[in-house]
């Protein structure tokens, strides 16, 4: 088992101020490597290393693929690449997205849990939805420790709340208290036991392989669960469904992964997109029928022209309905639905 302690950190919306606070308070002799995934846009260079480097004594950078991990170094996932752990080095991969994200917090956390087990501390910070929850669960089950930002301290508390709901979290702290806690933990590293059963270990191995970019179907992804009646929003492949603790999860045979909440979010977004596609088709038919009706008029076919104009009126009524559907569609998540039910 590798001896270098690892601190793996996941954040999304509202995460940058917390990361700055955390890194500003870590000591120069911090004895662990720190790996960070923050959800960033895929099409633009990330300025996160520039933002974080210099706020504290530890150097921050995007690692090179295959770069060795060193204590007291901070490695930040670059855009559109998973950052994963491989023995004593990191790997940057283009494995399938998870929860529509690459880099994925879960991918980093699982890879660290798989190889480093009790030498890992997983940290979930501010963010929306629930990326990181499954990975934090894997860290705990493999003997590592789980730290979560206090929901009251987080700008966006969905990720901390979901982690607290599904994982036996060891510590819940505010941003300003996180660095002293992590410093104490990595110096002690009590080391827990691997509590995963054979099926959990098999699932973890498959999912780490998927994040590496290995062929999901050949790895046995379809054996992770039962076939569902749902399709992947990313590639439209069939999804298998399974439970991990209290988390409902899905994988397609090409490897894309979703929690139930993130899948609901993607499906409701797709509903809006499809409504606008339908509206486009209807409006294009209106444009074409108008031109055909005018052509009938020009050649003296008034009966044909009136037929087109009548059809235009009927289709026009349908476009109003579809437009209202498109504009009224709401992107949902599991947490949003539950919160509104409690408010009612």
C-alpha angles and dihedrals in degrees: 000000000000113000102208110105114233129207110195117191130194126192140156132168110016092013102117098072090048092050090050091051092047097048094043090063103042112106124245091245094052102156099212136072113244120214120188134194117189118173107249136170112276098218101056134060113261118241092191096108089051090049094049101035110095098020087101140004097274119092115240126202148139105267125229118245106270095016115154117246116240131188115257093026126116118213119194123197113245122227119287094007132100112232108215138168121248115180104293097347142055129249130206111210141175095220118153118294120260120211084357089295134120114200091045124197091210092054092055094044095048094049091051092047092048096055105023103033110168092017092070131093114192119204125193117194138177117324148118128265117002114293108147096032096098091044092048089051089054091051091053094045090052092053102266129126129258125216123181131187111245108262089224089058096045122094088214110027103185096097094047092045093049091048091051091048097051107027134059093241118200100202136019112191143158119255094256092056098046100084096054089047094050091045091055093045097051091049091054104031095176092192121224131213130266104253097176117120122222095271093049091050090049092050091048091051092050094048094047088052091051091053089051088059098254119147107279096204093051090047089058102254092155089063092062093085149334124301113266129205089242133096131215113264089212103052103000092238121145116276128223116212129216142154127241109191100309094335120108107214139182137199130183123214092256090057108256111144134204140176114224090255096050091045090054089051092052094045093051090048089051089052090059091047093050091048090055090047089053090048090052092052092049093048092048089052089051091052092048095045090050091055092046091049091051089050090053090052092050092056093044098255097136094164091056091045092052090050090056093046092050090051090049090057092051094046090046089061090053093050090058090054094048092046090053089050092051094048094043096049111114125205105232139190129193091252093052091054092048093047092051091048090054090048090053 
